[in-house]
Amino acid sequence: MSDSPIKSSFEQELRRLEKRVEELVVTLHQIKEENYALRQRNELLVNERAGLLQKNESVRGKVEGMIGRLKAMEHSA
């Protein structure tokens, strides 16, 4: 009978630790899902940025071409 309080305390601590481990597993799962979503979003943004940079370079080339033509027209007039 003298082991009963110790055993009871040990079982309570074990249940508490089991509950905490379960909570940590749930948290880990949520973090993994969030991490996956963030990686997907990052990939989308990187691709979008690359497209915008490409468009920017295209527009820059067109504007520089127009400026060149305007300067040529100015010098010929």
N, C-alpha and C positions, 0 to 999 in steps of 0.2 A: 504494500500500500504506500510506502514511502516514495516509490518511483512515480506514482500517479500525478502529482503536481508537476514534476519535471517533464513527464511524458506529455501532459496536457499543454504545458508551455511550449515544448518543442513542436507539437502538432500545430499550435496556433501560429508559431513563427514560420513553420513550413507552409501553412496555408497563406499566410501573408506574403511570403516570397513567391509562391506559385501565382498569386494574384498579380503581383508586381511584374513577374515575367510575362504573364499574359498581356498586361497593359503595354509592356515594352514591345512585344511582338506586334500588337496592333499599331503602335506608334511607328515601328519600323516599316510596316506595310504602307502606312499613310505617307511616310517620308519617301519611300521608293516610288510610289505613285506620283507624288508631287515632283520628285526629281525627274521622272520620265517625262511628265508634262512640261517641265521647264526646259528639258533638253529638246523636246519637239518644238517648243516655242522659240528657243534660241536658234534652231536650225532654220525655221521659217524666217526669222528676222535677218539672219545672215544672208539667206538667199534673196530676200527683199532688198537688203542693202546693196548686194552685188548688182541686182537689176537696176537700182536707182543710180549707182555709180556709172553703170554702162550708159544709161540714158543721159546722165549728166555730161559724160564725155562726148556723146553724139551731139547733144545740143551745143556744147562748147565748140565743137568742130564746125557746126553750121553757122553759129554766130561769128566765129573767126573768119569763115568764108565770106559771109555777108559784109563784114567790116573791110575785108580785103577788096571786095568788089566795089564797095562805096568809095574807098580810097583811090582805087584805079579810076573810077568815074570822075572823081574830084580832080585828079591830076590830068585827065584827058580833056576836061572842060575848060 
